[in-house]
Amino acid sequence: MRDERGGCLLFLIIFILHNSDFILFLPVLLYLLRHAEAEPHRCDDFSRRLTEKGERQAARVGEFLSKSAFRPDLILTSPVLRAKETAAIVARELASDDPDEVPWLACGMNPDRGLSELAGYAKLDSLMIVGHEPDFSTFAAHLLDLGSSHSINISKASLTAIEMPRLVPGAGVLKFLLPVKLM
């Protein structure tokens, strides 16, 4: 259908829907970054800091991202110190804004809650979340409809990319899972 000016009415409708509060959902590229190596023991698990090796791992992830086409629009992080430090180092390497700390990424993240929280970021083209195991393996299995988190293992400082055509369980498409030693 064309209007009298020859423009495409369908394009106009899609543009209006996309730029309104009721979103025409476009795929989101979701990056899952497990925190880098942290101190093995502390009386308070939330205060475990990155080791020197962990700092190097996080910098390596950030360098890899800065040299590639993989640049998240926004970085969200767990409030746990080792994840916040990982996210901050990656953001610094990318020369991007400071990561946003969100409580739902703390240890013990529920996959359904993670999906519902991600809906608030559906207008972004890409999003990085920085968090923990076994949460991320469980979350990835949920997004990819793997049935069990035993089918996937996300090691420290590994970067996983999942394209989400829709924010529903099982809709994800694995683009890559890259351990830091290959970056």
C-alpha positions in Angstrom: 0.0 0.0 0.0 1.4 3.4 -1.0 0.2 6.8 -0.1 -0.1 9.6 -2.7 3.6 10.7 -2.1 4.8 7.3 -3.1 6.2 6.5 0.4 5.7 3.1 2.0 2.8 3.1 4.5 4.1 -0.1 6.0 7.5 1.5 6.7 5.8 4.4 8.5 3.7 2.0 10.7 6.8 0.0 11.7 8.7 3.3 12.4 5.9 4.5 14.6 5.6 1.2 16.5 9.4 1.0 17.0 9.6 4.5 18.4 6.6 4.3 20.7 6.2 2.8 24.2 4.7 -0.4 22.7 7.8 -1.8 21.1 8.1 -3.7 17.9 10.6 -6.1 19.2 13.8 -6.4 17.3 16.5 -9.0 18.2 18.8 -8.2 21.1 22.3 -9.5 21.2 22.9 -10.5 24.8 26.4 -10.9 26.0 26.9 -12.9 29.2 30.3 -12.3 30.8 31.1 -14.4 33.8 33.3 -12.6 36.3 37.1 -13.1 36.0 39.2 -15.1 38.5 38.6 -13.9 42.1 40.2 -14.5 45.5 39.4 -18.1 46.6 38.3 -17.4 50.2 36.9 -14.6 52.2 34.5 -14.7 55.1 32.1 -12.7 53.1 31.6 -14.1 49.5 30.3 -10.7 48.3 33.6 -9.0 49.1 35.9 -11.4 47.1 38.1 -9.2 44.8 39.7 -10.1 41.5 43.2 -11.6 41.6 45.9 -10.1 39.4 45.2 -12.8 36.9 41.5 -11.9 37.1 42.3 -8.3 36.4 44.3 -9.3 33.3 41.5 -11.6 32.2 39.0 -8.8 32.4 41.3 -6.4 30.5 41.8 -9.1 27.8 38.0 -9.4 27.4 37.7 -5.6 27.1 40.6 -5.4 24.6 39.0 -8.2 22.5 35.7 -6.3 22.4 37.3 -3.0 21.6 39.1 -4.5 18.6 36.0 -6.4 17.3 32.6 -5.5 16.2 31.1 -6.7 19.5 30.3 -3.6 21.5 27.5 -3.7 23.9 25.2 -0.7 24.1 25.0 -1.0 27.9 26.8 -3.1 30.6 24.8 -4.4 33.6 26.6 -6.0 36.5 25.9 -8.0 39.7 26.4 -6.0 42.9 29.0 -8.6 44.0 32.5 -7.0 44.1 34.2 -9.5 41.7 31.6 -8.9 39.0 31.6 -5.1 39.5 35.4 -5.1 39.1 35.2 -7.3 36.0 32.5 -5.0 34.5 34.5 -1.8 35.3 37.7 -3.1 33.7 35.8 -4.1 30.5 34.0 -0.8 30.4 37.3 1.1 30.8 38.8 -0.9 27.9 35.8 -0.1 25.8 35.9 3.6 26.8 32.2 3.2 27.6 29.9 4.4 30.4 30.3 2.9 33.8 28.3 -0.3 34.2 24.9 -0.2 35.9 24.7 -2.3 39.0 21.4 -4.3 39.2 20.5 -6.5 42.2 18.8 -9.3 40.1 22.3 -10.3 38.8 23.6 -11.2 42.2 24.4 -14.8 43.1 21.4 -17.0 42.8 19.7 -15.3 39.8 16.5 -16.9 38.7 16.2 -17.4 34.9 12.6 -16.2 34.6 13.4 -13.1 36.7 16.4 -12.4 34.4 14.2 -12.6 31.3 11.6 -10.3 32.8 14.2 -7.8 33.8 15.8 -7.9 30.4 12.5 -6.7 28.9 13.2 -3.3 30.2 16.2 -3.1 27.8 14.5 -4.4 24.7 15.1 -1.2 22.8 18.8 -1.8 22.8 20.6 -3.6 20.0 23.0 -5.3 22.4 23.4 -5.7 26.2 26.1 -7.2 28.4 25.4 -8.7 31.7 28.2 -9.6 34.1 27.5 -12.2 36.7 28.1 -15.7 38.2 28.0 -19.4 37.9 26.0 -21.6 38.1 23.5 -18.8 37.3 24.8 -18.1 33.8 24.9 -21.7 32.7 21.4 -22.1 34.0 20.3 -18.9 32.3 21.9 -19.7 29.0 20.3 -23.2 29.0 16.9 -21.5 29.7 17.4 -19.0 26.8 18.6 -21.7 24.4 16.1 -24.4 25.5 18.8 -26.9 26.3 16.7 -28.5 29.1 19.6 -28.6 31.5 22.5 -26.5 32.5 24.7 -29.6 32.3 24.8 -29.0 28.5 26.7 -25.8 28.9 29.6 -24.6 31.1 30.6 -21.0 31.3 34.1 -20.6 32.7 35.6 -17.6 34.4 35.9 -14.5 32.1 34.2 -16.4 29.2 32.1 -14.3 26.9 28.9 -15.8 25.6 26.7 -14.2 22.9 23.1 -15.2 22.5 20.8 -13.5 20.0 17.3 -13.1 21.4 14.7 -12.7 18.6 12.1 -12.6 21.4 12.6 -12.4 25.2 11.0 -15.8 25.9 12.5 -19.0 27.1 14.0 -21.1 24.3 14.0 -18.3 21.7 17.8 -17.7 22.0 20.3 -18.5 19.3 23.9 -19.1 20.4 26.3 -17.0 18.4 29.4 -17.9 20.3 30.9 -19.0 23.7 34.5 -17.8 23.9 36.8 -18.6 26.8 39.2 -15.8 27.7 42.3 -17.8 26.7 41.1 -17.6 23.0 40.7 -13.9 23.0 
